[in-house]
Amino acid sequence: MWNFSQFIASKDKDFWGWFLLIFGSVFFVGFFYAAILSKFLPPSDNALISAIQTDRYYCFLVPLTLPILLVAVYFHWLSMKFFKHA
């Protein structure tokens, strides 16, 4: 049987799950706009959007980060194998 504390813990997990899902989605859409989509739109009069359109940092950040990410994932996997079989 479920008691009240388990019900509250279940609702708390649902809240944080939805919060992280929505936050990650908004962050992804914002980054996608800043890195890729804004370069194809016509120039804007808004100072913030104009600064995003002329920025050259974020459009190179992800492609240059991917090789390092692959190395980090490999070393994480390798260290877990060493820990598991030691």
C-alpha distance (Angstrom), angle and dihedral (degrees) to the residues before:
residue distance angle dihedral
M1 . . .
W2 3.77 . .
N3 3.75 118.5 .
F4 3.80 127.7 -159.5
S5 3.83 96.5 -95.9
Q6 3.81 91.8 53.9
F7 3.81 89.3 49.5
I8 3.82 91.4 52.1
A9 3.83 91.4 45.9
S10 3.81 89.8 50.7
K11 3.81 91.5 50.3
D12 3.82 90.3 47.5
K13 3.81 91.1 53.0
D14 3.81 90.6 48.8
F15 3.80 91.0 51.0
W16 3.80 94.4 49.6
G17 3.79 91.8 44.0
W18 3.81 92.6 53.5
F19 3.81 91.5 41.5
L20 3.81 93.1 53.8
L21 3.80 92.1 44.1
I22 3.80 92.9 51.8
F23 3.82 93.3 42.2
G24 3.81 91.5 50.7
S25 3.79 91.8 47.8
V26 3.81 93.1 50.0
F27 3.80 91.0 46.7
F28 3.82 91.4 49.7
V29 3.81 93.5 49.2
G30 3.82 91.3 47.0
F31 3.78 92.7 49.3
F32 3.81 91.7 45.2
Y33 3.79 89.2 53.4
A34 3.82 93.5 46.8
A35 3.80 95.8 44.6
I36 3.79 104.0 37.4
L37 3.78 118.9 -0.6
S38 3.82 98.7 50.7
K39 3.81 91.1 59.5
F40 3.83 91.0 63.7
L41 3.82 97.3 47.6
P42 3.82 123.1 90.5
P43 3.83 117.2 -98.0
S44 3.78 114.4 -78.1
D45 3.82 132.8 -142.3
N46 3.81 91.4 -140.4
A47 3.82 110.4 100.3
L48 3.83 95.2 -142.1
I49 3.79 95.2 48.1
S50 3.80 90.8 44.2
A51 3.81 90.2 52.7
I52 3.82 90.4 50.3
Q53 3.80 91.2 49.1
T54 3.80 94.3 51.4
D55 3.80 95.2 43.1
R56 3.81 115.3 111.5
Y57 3.80 99.4 -177.3
Y58 3.81 104.6 79.1
C59 3.79 96.4 43.4
F60 3.83 88.0 62.7
L61 3.81 97.6 36.0
V62 3.81 99.7 79.3
P63 3.82 98.7 43.3
L64 3.80 90.4 49.4
T65 3.81 92.9 45.3
L66 3.82 96.3 52.8
P67 3.85 97.0 76.8
I68 3.80 91.3 50.2
L69 3.80 89.9 47.6
L70 3.81 90.6 53.6
V71 3.80 91.2 51.2
A72 3.81 91.3 47.9
V73 3.82 91.9 49.8
Y74 3.80 90.8 49.1
F75 3.82 92.8 50.9
H76 3.80 90.3 46.9
W77 3.80 90.3 52.8
L78 3.81 91.3 46.0
S79 3.80 93.3 50.1
M80 3.81 91.1 49.3
K81 3.83 89.6 52.0
F82 3.82 91.1 50.1
F83 3.81 90.5 48.3
K84 3.80 93.5 46.7
H85 3.82 95.7 48.4
A86 3.79 99.7 36.4
